[in-house]
Amino acid sequence: MSSSSSKVYIEIVNQIRSIIHDDGLVAGDKIPSERELSDRLKVGRSSVREALRSLELLGLIETRRGEGTFLKNFEDHQLIHLLGTFIIQGEKTKEDLVETKYLIEKTCIELACNNMDDSVLLELKQGIKDAEDQEEFLFRTIIEATNNRLLLRIWLIVNEYVKLICGERSFITKPEYYDELVTGLLNRSASEAIRAYENMTK
């Protein structure tokens, strides 16, 4: 996703939030359909669909099969509001978001070396081979193993914004080091796992 298309995408997300506000919708209310939003915003349905997907992954809306899409409570997501404001403030945004993601993941690898159950490690070793998004599967499993739900919530939000800003380009530049990271976790060696992580992200 180019810088210009990222800005368009962010603008669509912000316009949807404005529509929700202008329509006086509150938590639990049904939001306009994908088609209606496309007509009101005069943008393609695929762009609206991606914006809605982002809002859903961030926990702001929820889709109920056969019923539609409903608003969740914005007031419960002050971190999202903070990041949503921050994300459009300058060119350094991408660098800061990626650095934050890096710091969270590196810290969680160290924590997980002490906290991960052997059964989870074995599931990770097997599951990563078949995962559709190996990067997300790997780090979500690692962060869940820290038993720190706040860290997980922050990472989910930061990770989604990194994907929003960076587009399809993965944060991981050398996925061949996945196995080495998992081996480091299996060996309960934080230094080994961190070394593999640093090689992955160079």
mmCIF file of the C-alpha atoms, coordinates in Angstrom:
data_MODEL
# 
_entry.id   MODEL 
# 
loop_
_atom_site.group_PDB 
_atom_site.id 
_atom_site.type_symbol 
_atom_site.label_atom_id 
_atom_site.label_alt_id 
_atom_site.label_comp_id 
_atom_site.label_asym_id 
_atom_site.label_entity_id 
_atom_site.label_seq_id 
_atom_site.pdbx_PDB_ins_code 
_atom_site.Cartn_x 
_atom_site.Cartn_y 
_atom_site.Cartn_z 
_atom_site.occupancy 
_atom_site.B_iso_or_equiv 
_atom_site.pdbx_formal_charge 
_atom_site.auth_seq_id 
_atom_site.auth_comp_id 
_atom_site.auth_asym_id 
_atom_site.auth_atom_id 
_atom_site.pdbx_PDB_model_num 
ATOM 1   C CA . MET A 1 1   ? 0.000   0.000   0.000  1.00 0.00 ? 1   MET A CA 1 
ATOM 2   C CA . SER A 1 2   ? 1.530   3.320   -1.054 1.00 0.00 ? 2   SER A CA 1 
ATOM 3   C CA . SER A 1 3   ? 1.631   6.379   1.201  1.00 0.00 ? 3   SER A CA 1 
ATOM 4   C CA . SER A 1 4   ? -1.153  8.051   -0.793 1.00 0.00 ? 4   SER A CA 1 
ATOM 5   C CA . SER A 1 5   ? -3.411  4.971   -0.730 1.00 0.00 ? 5   SER A CA 1 
ATOM 6   C CA . SER A 1 6   ? -2.768  4.586   3.001  1.00 0.00 ? 6   SER A CA 1 
ATOM 7   C CA . LYS A 1 7   ? -3.988  8.148   3.541  1.00 0.00 ? 7   LYS A CA 1 
ATOM 8   C CA . VAL A 1 8   ? -7.127  7.432   1.489  1.00 0.00 ? 8   VAL A CA 1 
ATOM 9   C CA . TYR A 1 9   ? -7.764  4.294   3.533  1.00 0.00 ? 9   TYR A CA 1 
ATOM 10  C CA . ILE A 1 10  ? -7.343  6.172   6.806  1.00 0.00 ? 10  ILE A CA 1 
ATOM 11  C CA . GLU A 1 11  ? -9.681  8.895   5.534  1.00 0.00 ? 11  GLU A CA 1 
ATOM 12  C CA . ILE A 1 12  ? -12.361 6.284   4.787  1.00 0.00 ? 12  ILE A CA 1 
ATOM 13  C CA . VAL A 1 13  ? -12.053 4.922   8.319  1.00 0.00 ? 13  VAL A CA 1 
ATOM 14  C CA . ASN A 1 14  ? -12.387 8.451   9.715  1.00 0.00 ? 14  ASN A CA 1 
ATOM 15  C CA . GLN A 1 15  ? -15.387 9.206   7.476  1.00 0.00 ? 15  GLN A CA 1 
ATOM 16  C CA . ILE A 1 16  ? -17.161 6.068   8.665  1.00 0.00 ? 16  ILE A CA 1 
ATOM 17  C CA . ARG A 1 17  ? -16.590 7.153   12.237 1.00 0.00 ? 17  ARG A CA 1 
ATOM 18  C CA . SER A 1 18  ? -17.992 10.589  11.337 1.00 0.00 ? 18  SER A CA 1 
ATOM 19  C CA . ILE A 1 19  ? -21.115 8.987   9.837  1.00 0.00 ? 19  ILE A CA 1 
ATOM 20  C CA . ILE A 1 20  ? -21.602 6.978   13.030 1.00 0.00 ? 20  ILE A CA 1 
ATOM 21  C CA . HIS A 1 21  ? -21.338 10.187  15.051 1.00 0.00 ? 21  HIS A CA 1 
ATOM 22  C CA . ASP A 1 22  ? -23.521 12.263  12.724 1.00 0.00 ? 22  ASP A CA 1 
ATOM 23  C CA . ASP A 1 23  ? -26.225 9.574   12.637 1.00 0.00 ? 23  ASP A CA 1 
ATOM 24  C CA . GLY A 1 24  ? -26.310 9.573   16.422 1.00 0.00 ? 24  GLY A CA 1 
ATOM 25  C CA . LEU A 1 25  ? -25.504 5.876   16.647 1.00 0.00 ? 25  LEU A CA 1 
ATOM 26  C CA . VAL A 1 26  ? -24.602 4.383   20.013 1.00 0.00 ? 26  VAL A CA 1 
ATOM 27  C CA . ALA A 1 27  ? -23.213 1.039   21.166 1.00 0.00 ? 27  ALA A CA 1 
ATOM 28  C CA . GLY A 1 28  ? -25.496 -1.758  20.006 1.00 0.00 ? 28  GLY A CA 1 
ATOM 29  C CA . ASP A 1 29  ? -26.934 0.170   17.043 1.00 0.00 ? 29  ASP A CA 1 
ATOM 30  C CA . LYS A 1 30  ? -26.697 -1.198  13.518 1.00 0.00 ? 30  LYS A CA 1 
ATOM 31  C CA . ILE A 1 31  ? -24.436 0.833   11.244 1.00 0.00 ? 31  ILE A CA 1 
ATOM 32  C CA . PRO A 1 32  ? -25.156 1.524   7.543  1.00 0.00 ? 32  PRO A CA 1 
ATOM 33  C CA . SER A 1 33  ? -24.533 -1.341  5.165  1.00 0.00 ? 33  SER A CA 1 
ATOM 34  C CA . GLU A 1 34  ? -21.406 -1.656  3.057  1.00 0.00 ? 34  GLU A CA 1 
ATOM 35  C CA . ARG A 1 35  ? -23.396 -0.563  -0.007 1.00 0.00 ? 35  ARG A CA 1 
ATOM 36  C CA . GLU A 1 36  ? -24.894 2.475   1.742  1.00 0.00 ? 36  GLU A CA 1 
ATOM 37  C CA . LEU A 1 37  ? -21.513 3.553   3.065  1.00 0.00 ? 37  LEU A CA 1 
ATOM 38  C CA . SER A 1 38  ? -20.039 3.185   -0.411 1.00 0.00 ? 38  SER A CA 1 
ATOM 39  C CA . ASP A 1 39  ? -22.793 5.416   -1.836 1.00 0.00 ? 39  ASP A CA 1 
ATOM 40  C CA . ARG A 1 40  ? -22.517 8.032   0.907  1.00 0.00 ? 40  ARG A CA 1 
ATOM 41  C CA . LEU A 1 41  ? -18.723 8.220   0.765  1.00 0.00 ? 41  LEU A CA 1 
ATOM 42  C CA . LYS A 1 42  ? -18.564 7.870   -3.037 1.00 0.00 ? 42  LYS A CA 1 
ATOM 43  C CA . VAL A 1 43  ? -15.837 5.233   -2.841 1.00 0.00 ? 43  VAL A CA 1 
ATOM 44  C CA . GLY A 1 44  ? -15.623 1.636   -3.996 1.00 0.00 ? 44  GLY A CA 1 
ATOM 45  C CA . ARG A 1 45  ? -17.204 -1.126  -1.945 1.00 0.00 ? 45  ARG A CA 1 
ATOM 46  C CA . SER A 1 46  ? -13.878 -2.946  -1.684 1.00 0.00 ? 46  SER A CA 1 
ATOM 47  C CA . SER A 1 47  ? -12.352 0.097   0.060  1.00 0.00 ? 47  SER A CA 1 
ATOM 48  C CA . VAL A 1 48  ? -15.307 0.279   2.457  1.00 0.00 ? 48  VAL A CA 1 
ATOM 49  C CA . ARG A 1 49  ? -15.025 -3.458  3.114  1.00 0.00 ? 49  ARG A CA 1 
ATOM 50  C CA . GLU A 1 50  ? -11.342 -3.142  4.081  1.00 0.00 ? 50  GLU A CA 1 
ATOM 51  C CA . ALA A 1 51  ? -12.054 -0.155  6.326  1.00 0.00 ? 51  ALA A CA 1 
ATOM 52  C CA . LEU A 1 52  ? -14.850 -2.065  8.079  1.00 0.00 ? 52  LEU A CA 1 
ATOM 53  C CA . ARG A 1 53  ? -12.560 -5.067  8.472  1.00 0.00 ? 53  ARG A CA 1 
ATOM 54  C CA . SER A 1 54  ? -9.992  -2.856  10.185 1.00 0.00 ? 54  SER A CA 1 
ATOM 55  C CA . LEU A 1 55  ? -12.606 -1.387  12.532 1.00 0.00 ? 55  LEU A CA 1 
ATOM 56  C CA . GLU A 1 56  ? -13.840 -4.880  13.368 1.00 0.00 ? 56  GLU A CA 1 
ATOM 57  C CA . LEU A 1 57  ? -10.366 -6.237  14.065 1.00 0.00 ? 57  LEU A CA 1 
ATOM 58  C CA . LEU A 1 58  ? -9.783  -3.266  16.350 1.00 0.00 ? 58  LEU A CA 1 
ATOM 59  C CA . GLY A 1 59  ? -12.906 -4.147  18.311 1.00 0.00 ? 59  GLY A CA 1 
ATOM 60  C CA . LEU A 1 60  ? -14.972 -1.111  17.336 1.00 0.00 ? 60  LEU A CA 1 
ATOM 61  C CA . ILE A 1 61  ? -17.698 -2.912  15.405 1.00 0.00 ? 61  ILE A CA 1 
ATOM 62  C CA . GLU A 1 62  ? -18.969 -6.474  15.201 1.00 0.00 ? 62  GLU A CA 1 
ATOM 63  C CA . THR A 1 63  ? -20.633 -8.356  12.358 1.00 0.00 ? 63  THR A CA 1 
ATOM 64  C CA . ARG A 1 64  ? -23.489 -10.721 13.145 1.00 0.00 ? 64  ARG A CA 1 
ATOM 65  C CA . ARG A 1 65  ? -24.231 -13.192 10.396 1.00 0.00 ? 65  ARG A CA 1 
ATOM 66  C CA . GLY A 1 66  ? -27.619 -12.566 8.841  1.00 0.00 ? 66  GLY A CA 1 
ATOM 67  C CA . GLU A 1 67  ? -28.176 -9.397  10.886 1.00 0.00 ? 67  GLU A CA 1 
ATOM 68  C CA . GLY A 1 68  ? -25.598 -6.826  9.847  1.00 0.00 ? 68  GLY A CA 1 
ATOM 69  C CA . THR A 1 69  ? -22.799 -4.847  11.465 1.00 0.00 ? 69  THR A CA 1 
ATOM 70  C CA . PHE A 1 70  ? -23.217 -3.271  14.883 1.00 0.00 ? 70  PHE A CA 1 
ATOM 71  C CA . LEU A 1 71  ? -21.401 -0.597  16.827 1.00 0.00 ? 71  LEU A CA 1 
ATOM 72  C CA . LYS A 1 72  ? -19.425 -1.475  19.928 1.00 0.00 ? 72  LYS A CA 1 
ATOM 73  C CA . ASN A 1 73  ? -18.520 1.028   22.632 1.00 0.00 ? 73  ASN A CA 1 
ATOM 74  C CA . PHE A 1 74  ? -15.941 3.575   21.407 1.00 0.00 ? 74  PHE A CA 1 
ATOM 75  C CA . GLU A 1 75  ? -15.519 4.955   24.918 1.00 0.00 ? 75  GLU A CA 1 
ATOM 76  C CA . ASP A 1 76  ? -13.982 1.666   26.018 1.00 0.00 ? 76  ASP A CA 1 
ATOM 77  C CA . HIS A 1 77  ? -11.172 2.066   23.520 1.00 0.00 ? 77  HIS A CA 1 
ATOM 78  C CA . GLN A 1 78  ? -9.168  5.148   24.509 1.00 0.00 ? 78  GLN A CA 1 
ATOM 79  C CA . LEU A 1 79  ? -5.970  3.547   23.190 1.00 0.00 ? 79  LEU A CA 1 
ATOM 80  C CA . ILE A 1 80  ? -7.599  3.177   19.773 1.00 0.00 ? 80  ILE A CA 1 
ATOM 81  C CA . HIS A 1 81  ? -8.638  6.835   19.879 1.00 0.00 ? 81  HIS A CA 1 
ATOM 82  C CA . LEU A 1 82  ? -5.059  7.799   20.756 1.00 0.00 ? 82  LEU A CA 1 
ATOM 83  C CA . LEU A 1 83  ? -3.548  5.732   17.955 1.00 0.00 ? 83  LEU A CA 1 
ATOM 84  C CA . GLY A 1 84  ? -6.222  6.823   15.509 1.00 0.00 ? 84  GLY A CA 1 
ATOM 85  C CA . THR A 1 85  ? -5.270  10.448  16.146 1.00 0.00 ? 85  THR A CA 1 
ATOM 86  C CA . PHE A 1 86  ? -1.554  9.729   16.135 1.00 0.00 ? 86  PHE A CA 1 
ATOM 87  C CA . ILE A 1 87  ? -1.597  7.769   12.887 1.00 0.00 ? 87  ILE A CA 1 
ATOM 88  C CA . ILE A 1 88  ? -2.273  10.817  10.703 1.00 0.00 ? 88  ILE A CA 1 
ATOM 89  C CA . GLN A 1 89  ? 0.156   13.215  12.375 1.00 0.00 ? 89  GLN A CA 1 
ATOM 90  C CA . GLY A 1 90  ? 3.253   12.848  10.225 1.00 0.00 ? 90  GLY A CA 1 
ATOM 91  C CA . GLU A 1 91  ? 5.727   10.857  8.198  1.00 0.00 ? 91  GLU A CA 1 
ATOM 92  C CA . LYS A 1 92  ? 7.428   9.453   11.313 1.00 0.00 ? 92  LYS A CA 1 
ATOM 93  C CA . THR A 1 93  ? 4.258   7.510   12.176 1.00 0.00 ? 93  THR A CA 1 
ATOM 94  C CA . LYS A 1 94  ? 5.302   4.359   10.328 1.00 0.00 ? 94  LYS A CA 1 
ATOM 95  C CA . GLU A 1 95  ? 8.729   4.295   11.956 1.00 0.00 ? 95  GLU A CA 1 
ATOM 96  C CA . ASP A 1 96  ? 7.276   4.815   15.443 1.00 0.00 ? 96  ASP A CA 1 
ATOM 97  C CA . LEU A 1 97  ? 4.587   2.154   15.014 1.00 0.00 ? 97  LEU A CA 1 
ATOM 98  C CA . VAL A 1 98  ? 7.055   -0.441  13.730 1.00 0.00 ? 98  VAL A CA 1 
ATOM 99  C CA . GLU A 1 99  ? 9.461   0.350   16.575 1.00 0.00 ? 99  GLU A CA 1 
ATOM 100 C CA . THR A 1 100 ? 6.637   -0.043  19.119 1.00 0.00 ? 100 THR A CA 1 
ATOM 101 C CA . LYS A 1 101 ? 5.654   -3.379  17.590 1.00 0.00 ? 101 LYS A CA 1 
ATOM 102 C CA . TYR A 1 102 ? 9.288   -4.483  17.687 1.00 0.00 ? 102 TYR A CA 1 
ATOM 103 C CA . LEU A 1 103 ? 9.704   -3.561  21.359 1.00 0.00 ? 103 LEU A CA 1 
ATOM 104 C CA . ILE A 1 104 ? 6.492   -5.312  22.396 1.00 0.00 ? 104 ILE A CA 1 
ATOM 105 C CA . GLU A 1 105 ? 7.361   -8.502  20.530 1.00 0.00 ? 105 GLU A CA 1 
ATOM 106 C CA . LYS A 1 106 ? 10.941  -8.596  21.767 1.00 0.00 ? 106 LYS A CA 1 
ATOM 107 C CA . THR A 1 107 ? 9.817   -8.154  25.372 1.00 0.00 ? 107 THR A CA 1 
ATOM 108 C CA . CYS A 1 108 ? 7.131   -10.814 25.006 1.00 0.00 ? 108 CYS A CA 1 
ATOM 109 C CA . ILE A 1 109 ? 9.608   -13.324 23.581 1.00 0.00 ? 109 ILE A CA 1 
ATOM 110 C CA . GLU A 1 110 ? 11.667  -12.929 26.754 1.00 0.00 ? 110 GLU A CA 1 
ATOM 111 C CA . LEU A 1 111 ? 8.592   -13.318 28.962 1.00 0.00 ? 111 LEU A CA 1 
ATOM 112 C CA . ALA A 1 112 ? 7.298   -16.305 27.000 1.00 0.00 ? 112 ALA A CA 1 
ATOM 113 C CA . CYS A 1 113 ? 10.553  -18.220 27.414 1.00 0.00 ? 113 CYS A CA 1 
ATOM 114 C CA . ASN A 1 114 ? 9.658   -18.555 31.092 1.00 0.00 ? 114 ASN A CA 1 
ATOM 115 C CA . ASN A 1 115 ? 5.882   -18.845 30.806 1.00 0.00 ? 115 ASN A CA 1 
ATOM 116 C CA . MET A 1 116 ? 5.072   -20.993 27.762 1.00 0.00 ? 116 MET A CA 1 
ATOM 117 C CA . ASP A 1 117 ? 3.791   -24.492 28.507 1.00 0.00 ? 117 ASP A CA 1 
ATOM 118 C CA . ASP A 1 118 ? 5.479   -27.330 26.664 1.00 0.00 ? 118 ASP A CA 1 
ATOM 119 C CA . SER A 1 119 ? 2.146   -28.239 25.045 1.00 0.00 ? 119 SER A CA 1 
ATOM 120 C CA . VAL A 1 120 ? 1.765   -24.682 23.675 1.00 0.00 ? 120 VAL A CA 1 
ATOM 121 C CA . LEU A 1 121 ? 5.304   -24.777 22.333 1.00 0.00 ? 121 LEU A CA 1 
ATOM 122 C CA . LEU A 1 122 ? 4.643   -28.024 20.510 1.00 0.00 ? 122 LEU A CA 1 
ATOM 123 C CA . GLU A 1 123 ? 1.402   -26.646 19.083 1.00 0.00 ? 123 GLU A CA 1 
ATOM 124 C CA . LEU A 1 124 ? 3.309   -23.557 17.954 1.00 0.00 ? 124 LEU A CA 1 
ATOM 125 C CA . LYS A 1 125 ? 6.006   -25.649 16.263 1.00 0.00 ? 125 LYS A CA 1 
ATOM 126 C CA . GLN A 1 126 ? 3.398   -27.643 14.340 1.00 0.00 ? 126 GLN A CA 1 
ATOM 127 C CA . GLY A 1 127 ? 0.837   -24.902 13.752 1.00 0.00 ? 127 GLY A CA 1 
ATOM 128 C CA . ILE A 1 128 ? 3.127   -22.272 12.272 1.00 0.00 ? 128 ILE A CA 1 
ATOM 129 C CA . LYS A 1 129 ? 3.777   -24.473 9.229  1.00 0.00 ? 129 LYS A CA 1 
ATOM 130 C CA . ASP A 1 130 ? 0.087   -24.467 8.302  1.00 0.00 ? 130 ASP A CA 1 
ATOM 131 C CA . ALA A 1 131 ? -0.847  -20.957 9.451  1.00 0.00 ? 131 ALA A CA 1 
ATOM 132 C CA . GLU A 1 132 ? -2.197  -18.648 6.743  1.00 0.00 ? 132 GLU A CA 1 
ATOM 133 C CA . ASP A 1 133 ? -0.471  -15.664 8.380  1.00 0.00 ? 133 ASP A CA 1 
ATOM 134 C CA . GLN A 1 134 ? 2.616   -17.145 10.030 1.00 0.00 ? 134 GLN A CA 1 
ATOM 135 C CA . GLU A 1 135 ? 3.804   -13.860 11.485 1.00 0.00 ? 135 GLU A CA 1 
ATOM 136 C CA . GLU A 1 136 ? 0.525   -13.100 13.235 1.00 0.00 ? 136 GLU A CA 1 
ATOM 137 C CA . PHE A 1 137 ? 0.087   -16.706 14.410 1.00 0.00 ? 137 PHE A CA 1 
ATOM 138 C CA . LEU A 1 138 ? 3.603   -16.782 15.860 1.00 0.00 ? 138 LEU A CA 1 
ATOM 139 C CA . PHE A 1 139 ? 3.452   -13.559 17.813 1.00 0.00 ? 139 PHE A CA 1 
ATOM 140 C CA . ARG A 1 140 ? -0.131  -13.877 18.957 1.00 0.00 ? 140 ARG A CA 1 
ATOM 141 C CA . THR A 1 141 ? 0.736   -17.290 20.422 1.00 0.00 ? 141 THR A CA 1 
ATOM 142 C CA . ILE A 1 142 ? 3.865   -15.904 22.071 1.00 0.00 ? 142 ILE A CA 1 
ATOM 143 C CA . ILE A 1 143 ? 2.081   -12.886 23.546 1.00 0.00 ? 143 ILE A CA 1 
ATOM 144 C CA . GLU A 1 144 ? -0.868  -14.959 24.775 1.00 0.00 ? 144 GLU A CA 1 
ATOM 145 C CA . ALA A 1 145 ? 1.705   -17.145 26.575 1.00 0.00 ? 145 ALA A CA 1 
ATOM 146 C CA . THR A 1 146 ? 2.867   -14.175 28.654 1.00 0.00 ? 146 THR A CA 1 
ATOM 147 C CA . ASN A 1 147 ? -0.550  -14.241 30.374 1.00 0.00 ? 147 ASN A CA 1 
ATOM 148 C CA . ASN A 1 148 ? -0.578  -10.449 30.143 1.00 0.00 ? 148 ASN A CA 1 
ATOM 149 C CA . ARG A 1 149 ? -3.909  -9.531  28.592 1.00 0.00 ? 149 ARG A CA 1 
ATOM 150 C CA . LEU A 1 150 ? -3.072  -5.827  28.429 1.00 0.00 ? 150 LEU A CA 1 
ATOM 151 C CA . LEU A 1 151 ? 0.063   -6.517  26.397 1.00 0.00 ? 151 LEU A CA 1 
ATOM 152 C CA . LEU A 1 152 ? -1.979  -8.700  24.071 1.00 0.00 ? 152 LEU A CA 1 
ATOM 153 C CA . ARG A 1 153 ? -4.619  -6.002  23.602 1.00 0.00 ? 153 ARG A CA 1 
ATOM 154 C CA . ILE A 1 154 ? -1.996  -3.330  22.901 1.00 0.00 ? 154 ILE A CA 1 
ATOM 155 C CA . TRP A 1 155 ? -0.150  -5.598  20.458 1.00 0.00 ? 155 TRP A CA 1 
ATOM 156 C CA . LEU A 1 156 ? -3.334  -6.469  18.549 1.00 0.00 ? 156 LEU A CA 1 
ATOM 157 C CA . ILE A 1 157 ? -4.062  -2.774  18.032 1.00 0.00 ? 157 ILE A CA 1 
ATOM 158 C CA . VAL A 1 158 ? -0.491  -1.785  17.136 1.00 0.00 ? 158 VAL A CA 1 
ATOM 159 C CA . ASN A 1 159 ? -0.152  -4.780  14.814 1.00 0.00 ? 159 ASN A CA 1 
ATOM 160 C CA . GLU A 1 160 ? -3.346  -3.841  12.977 1.00 0.00 ? 160 GLU A CA 1 
ATOM 161 C CA . TYR A 1 161 ? -2.207  -0.244  12.526 1.00 0.00 ? 161 TYR A CA 1 
ATOM 162 C CA . VAL A 1 162 ? 1.204   -1.413  11.257 1.00 0.00 ? 162 VAL A CA 1 
ATOM 163 C CA . LYS A 1 163 ? -0.616  -3.507  8.651  1.00 0.00 ? 163 LYS A CA 1 
ATOM 164 C CA . LEU A 1 164 ? -2.811  -0.515  7.817  1.00 0.00 ? 164 LEU A CA 1 
ATOM 165 C CA . ILE A 1 165 ? 0.180   1.770   7.299  1.00 0.00 ? 165 ILE A CA 1 
ATOM 166 C CA . CYS A 1 166 ? 2.603   -0.708  5.727  1.00 0.00 ? 166 CYS A CA 1 
ATOM 167 C CA . GLY A 1 167 ? 0.061   -2.538  3.601  1.00 0.00 ? 167 GLY A CA 1 
ATOM 168 C CA . GLU A 1 168 ? 0.907   -6.009  2.369  1.00 0.00 ? 168 GLU A CA 1 
ATOM 169 C CA . ARG A 1 169 ? 4.627   -5.660  3.193  1.00 0.00 ? 169 ARG A CA 1 
ATOM 170 C CA . SER A 1 170 ? 5.385   -7.876  6.145  1.00 0.00 ? 170 SER A CA 1 
ATOM 171 C CA . PHE A 1 171 ? 7.198   -6.605  9.219  1.00 0.00 ? 171 PHE A CA 1 
ATOM 172 C CA . ILE A 1 172 ? 9.322   -9.774  8.976  1.00 0.00 ? 172 ILE A CA 1 
ATOM 173 C CA . THR A 1 173 ? 11.989  -9.554  6.277  1.00 0.00 ? 173 THR A CA 1 
ATOM 174 C CA . LYS A 1 174 ? 13.519  -13.029 6.749  1.00 0.00 ? 174 LYS A CA 1 
ATOM 175 C CA . PRO A 1 175 ? 10.852  -15.625 7.603  1.00 0.00 ? 175 PRO A CA 1 
ATOM 176 C CA . GLU A 1 176 ? 13.432  -18.413 7.339  1.00 0.00 ? 176 GLU A CA 1 
ATOM 177 C CA . TYR A 1 177 ? 14.325  -17.602 10.946 1.00 0.00 ? 177 TYR A CA 1 
ATOM 178 C CA . TYR A 1 178 ? 10.871  -18.628 12.256 1.00 0.00 ? 178 TYR A CA 1 
ATOM 179 C CA . ASP A 1 179 ? 12.138  -22.123 13.070 1.00 0.00 ? 179 ASP A CA 1 
ATOM 180 C CA . GLU A 1 180 ? 15.160  -20.760 14.926 1.00 0.00 ? 180 GLU A CA 1 
ATOM 181 C CA . LEU A 1 181 ? 12.938  -18.543 17.065 1.00 0.00 ? 181 LEU A CA 1 
ATOM 182 C CA . VAL A 1 182 ? 10.644  -21.450 17.919 1.00 0.00 ? 182 VAL A CA 1 
ATOM 183 C CA . THR A 1 183 ? 13.686  -23.608 18.711 1.00 0.00 ? 183 THR A CA 1 
ATOM 184 C CA . GLY A 1 184 ? 14.936  -20.901 21.059 1.00 0.00 ? 184 GLY A CA 1 
ATOM 185 C CA . LEU A 1 185 ? 11.582  -20.946 22.840 1.00 0.00 ? 185 LEU A CA 1 
ATOM 186 C CA . LEU A 1 186 ? 11.661  -24.758 23.043 1.00 0.00 ? 186 LEU A CA 1 
ATOM 187 C CA . ASN A 1 187 ? 15.130  -24.513 24.586 1.00 0.00 ? 187 ASN A CA 1 
ATOM 188 C CA . ARG A 1 188 ? 13.880  -21.860 27.042 1.00 0.00 ? 188 ARG A CA 1 
ATOM 189 C CA . SER A 1 189 ? 16.704  -19.674 25.785 1.00 0.00 ? 189 SER A CA 1 
ATOM 190 C CA . ALA A 1 190 ? 15.704  -16.014 25.594 1.00 0.00 ? 190 ALA A CA 1 
ATOM 191 C CA . SER A 1 191 ? 19.041  -15.047 24.047 1.00 0.00 ? 191 SER A CA 1 
ATOM 192 C CA . GLU A 1 192 ? 18.668  -17.658 21.283 1.00 0.00 ? 192 GLU A CA 1 
ATOM 193 C CA . ALA A 1 193 ? 15.071  -16.650 20.544 1.00 0.00 ? 193 ALA A CA 1 
ATOM 194 C CA . ILE A 1 194 ? 15.873  -12.923 20.566 1.00 0.00 ? 194 ILE A CA 1 
ATOM 195 C CA . ARG A 1 195 ? 18.838  -13.460 18.238 1.00 0.00 ? 195 ARG A CA 1 
ATOM 196 C CA . ALA A 1 196 ? 16.557  -15.248 15.761 1.00 0.00 ? 196 ALA A CA 1 
ATOM 197 C CA . TYR A 1 197 ? 13.973  -12.449 16.089 1.00 0.00 ? 197 TYR A CA 1 
ATOM 198 C CA . GLU A 1 198 ? 16.590  -9.774  15.393 1.00 0.00 ? 198 GLU A CA 1 
ATOM 199 C CA . ASN A 1 199 ? 17.733  -11.728 12.327 1.00 0.00 ? 199 ASN A CA 1 
ATOM 200 C CA . MET A 1 200 ? 14.117  -11.950 11.155 1.00 0.00 ? 200 MET A CA 1 
ATOM 201 C CA . THR A 1 201 ? 13.531  -8.227  11.391 1.00 0.00 ? 201 THR A CA 1 
ATOM 202 C CA . LYS A 1 202 ? 16.765  -6.876  9.935  1.00 0.00 ? 202 LYS A CA 1 
# 
